[in-house]
Amino acid sequence: MTPDTSASRPRLTLFDLDHTLLPIDSDYEWGEFTTRIGWNDPTEFSRRNAEFFAHYQAGTLDVHDYVRFAIDAVRQRGPQAAAEAHAQFMREVVQPAIRPEALALLRQHQQAGDWVLIITATNEFVTTPIAHALGVPELLAMQLERDADGWFTGAIAGVPSMRAGKVTRMEAWLAARRLDWSRVESTFYSDSMNDLPLLEKVNQPVATNPDDRLRALAEQRGWRILDLFTTQP
């Protein structure tokens, strides 16, 4: 897209979450955490979780299979146990991984008056408290189907917010506000080649803590590269 410098266009700044704003993968770490607290068979779950993560990195993940796997322990335990476990997860895993560099970048855009939004392939159960902790009220995460009692079934609801699905979800978000891409000045920060469709859609793609493939592509195309995290948590 060709940038439009018109001051009348609102600025929309989008962030991927895992390995972009956080130096961890919250979905993967949630699985490891629930294994540590005894919700899963440690050997089998860790093996499958690692397999799914490798498929995600390679761009070959069947997201429906993964979400059924990832949400199964939560679905079985019910709302109260799930909420208590997630609060512990936030204290022990997520809060120590929230870095001042990420918070400073978010605040920079918020204070400039940008519309700031997190869009992630990780499910809404895992990510909603994380977005709150980061101070970002607008979140587009993997939506989860609910049963008649309002609890998770294990299926995805609607369009998965992954790969080209992120573009579809964003276009629905824009349309709900009577906007489209031509009427906003858009920026997207992401670490992954899985996000290439949305990176190619915005005015300003920013390869953030990029994987090797995205770094090479960003260098080839002249995209901005941001190494937000110089050290591990």
C-alpha positions in Angstrom: 0.0 0.0 0.0 1.1 3.5 -0.7 1.3 5.6 2.5 -1.1 8.6 2.7 0.4 11.4 4.8 -3.0 13.1 5.2 -3.5 14.2 8.8 -7.2 13.4 8.6 -6.6 9.7 8.5 -6.6 8.0 12.0 -3.5 6.0 12.8 -4.1 2.3 13.5 -1.2 0.5 15.1 -1.4 -3.3 15.3 0.7 -5.7 17.3 1.2 -9.4 17.3 1.6 -10.7 20.8 3.9 -13.7 21.2 7.6 -13.0 20.5 6.6 -9.5 19.4 5.3 -7.8 22.6 6.3 -10.8 24.8 9.6 -12.6 24.5 7.7 -15.9 25.0 4.9 -17.8 23.2 2.0 -17.5 25.7 0.1 -20.4 24.1 3.0 -22.7 24.3 3.8 -21.6 27.9 0.2 -22.0 29.0 0.5 -25.7 27.9 3.7 -26.1 29.7 2.3 -24.5 32.8 -0.8 -26.6 32.9 1.4 -29.7 32.7 3.4 -28.5 35.7 0.3 -28.1 37.8 -0.8 -31.6 36.9 -3.5 -31.0 34.3 -1.9 -33.0 31.6 0.2 -36.2 31.1 3.7 -34.5 31.1 5.3 -36.8 28.5 2.5 -37.0 26.0 1.4 -33.3 26.3 4.9 -31.9 26.0 5.6 -34.1 23.0 2.4 -32.9 21.2 2.8 -29.3 22.3 6.3 -29.2 20.9 5.0 -30.8 17.6 2.3 -28.2 17.2 4.7 -25.3 18.0 7.1 -26.6 15.3 4.3 -26.7 12.8 3.3 -23.1 13.7 6.9 -22.0 13.2 7.0 -23.8 9.8 3.6 -22.4 8.8 2.0 -25.8 8.6 -0.2 -25.8 11.7 -3.8 -27.1 11.6 -5.2 -24.5 13.9 -8.5 -26.3 14.6 -6.6 -29.4 15.8 -4.3 -27.3 17.8 -7.1 -25.3 19.6 -9.0 -28.5 20.5 -5.7 -29.8 22.0 -4.8 -26.5 23.7 -8.1 -25.8 25.3 -9.0 -29.4 26.4 -7.7 -29.2 29.9 -9.4 -25.8 30.5 -12.7 -27.1 29.1 -12.6 -30.2 31.4 -11.8 -28.2 34.6 -14.5 -25.6 34.2 -14.6 -21.8 34.8 -13.5 -21.5 38.4 -10.5 -23.8 38.3 -9.5 -22.3 34.9 -9.7 -18.7 36.2 -7.6 -19.6 39.3 -5.0 -21.4 37.2 -4.8 -18.5 34.8 -4.2 -16.0 37.6 -1.3 -18.2 38.8 0.0 -18.3 35.2 -0.1 -14.6 35.0 1.9 -14.2 38.2 4.5 -16.9 37.6 5.0 -16.8 33.8 3.5 -13.7 32.1 4.2 -10.9 34.5 8.0 -11.7 34.6 8.0 -11.7 30.8 6.5 -8.2 30.4 9.4 -6.1 29.4 9.7 -2.3 29.8 10.7 -2.0 26.1 7.4 -3.4 25.1 5.4 -1.2 27.4 7.3 1.9 26.3 6.5 1.1 22.6 2.9 0.6 23.4 2.7 3.8 25.4 4.5 5.8 22.7 1.7 4.9 20.2 -1.1 5.3 22.7 0.1 8.8 23.8 0.4 9.8 20.1 -3.3 9.1 19.8 -3.0 5.9 17.7 -5.7 3.3 17.8 -3.6 0.4 19.4 -4.8 -3.2 18.9 -3.3 -6.6 19.6 -4.2 -9.3 17.0 -3.0 -12.8 17.8 -3.5 -16.4 16.9 -3.5 -17.4 20.5 -6.9 -18.0 22.0 -9.0 -15.5 23.9 -8.9 -17.4 27.2 -5.1 -17.2 27.4 -4.7 -13.7 25.9 -7.4 -11.5 27.4 -5.7 -11.1 30.8 -2.4 -10.5 29.0 -3.8 -7.7 26.9 -5.2 -6.1 30.1 -1.8 -6.4 31.8 -0.2 -4.7 28.8 -2.8 -1.9 29.0 -4.3 -2.6 25.6 -8.2 -2.7 25.7 -8.6 -3.7 22.0 -7.8 -7.4 21.4 -8.5 -9.6 18.4 -7.7 -13.2 19.5 -8.7 -16.6 18.4 -12.4 -16.8 19.4 -13.6 -19.9 21.1 -17.0 -21.5 20.6 -19.2 -21.8 23.7 -21.9 -24.2 24.7 -25.4 -23.4 26.1 -23.8 -22.9 29.5 -21.3 -20.4 28.1 -18.3 -22.6 28.5 -15.8 -23.6 25.8 -16.5 -26.6 23.5 -13.0 -26.9 22.2 -13.9 -25.5 18.7 -13.0 -22.2 17.1 -15.8 -19.6 16.7 -15.7 -17.6 13.5 -12.6 -16.8 11.4 -9.3 -17.9 13.0 -7.1 -14.9 13.6 -4.1 -16.6 11.9 -2.3 -15.9 8.6 -4.8 -14.5 6.1 -7.5 -14.7 8.8 -5.9 -11.8 10.6 -6.6 -9.7 7.5 -10.2 -10.9 7.4 -10.7 -10.2 11.2 -9.1 -6.7 10.8 -11.3 -5.8 7.8 -14.4 -6.8 9.8 -13.2 -4.7 12.7 -12.7 -1.7 10.4 -16.0 -2.2 8.6 -17.8 -2.2 12.0 -16.4 1.3 12.4 -17.3 2.4 8.9 -13.6 2.3 7.9 -11.4 0.4 5.4 -7.7 0.2 4.8 -7.8 3.3 2.6 -9.1 5.5 5.4 -6.5 4.7 8.1 -2.7 5.0 8.3 -1.8 1.5 9.4 1.3 -0.1 11.1 1.8 -3.7 12.1 4.5 -5.1 14.3 5.1 -8.9 14.0 7.9 -11.4 14.4 6.6 -14.1 12.1 6.3 -15.1 8.5 2.8 -16.5 9.5 1.8 -12.8 9.6 2.9 -12.0 6.1 -0.6 -11.4 4.7 -1.3 -8.6 7.3 2.3 -7.2 7.0 1.7 -6.9 3.3 -1.7 -5.2 3.8 -0.6 -2.3 6.1 1.1 0.9 5.2 4.0 0.3 7.6 5.1 -3.3 8.2 7.6 -3.6 11.1 9.5 -6.9 11.4 9.8 -7.1 15.2 12.2 -9.6 16.8 11.8 -11.3 13.4 12.5 -15.0 12.8 15.1 -15.7 10.2 12.8 -15.9 7.2 11.0 -12.7 8.1 14.2 -10.9 8.7 15.5 -11.9 5.3 12.3 -10.8 3.6 12.2 -7.5 5.5 15.8 -6.7 4.4 14.9 -7.6 0.8 11.8 -5.4 0.8 13.3 -2.5 2.8 10.9 -2.9 5.7 11.8 -1.6 9.1 13.4 -4.1 11.4 13.0 -3.7 15.2 14.9 -5.8 17.6 12.8 -4.9 20.6 14.3 -7.4 23.0 18.1 -7.4 23.3 18.2 -9.8 26.2 16.0 -12.6 27.5 13.8 -12.2 30.6 
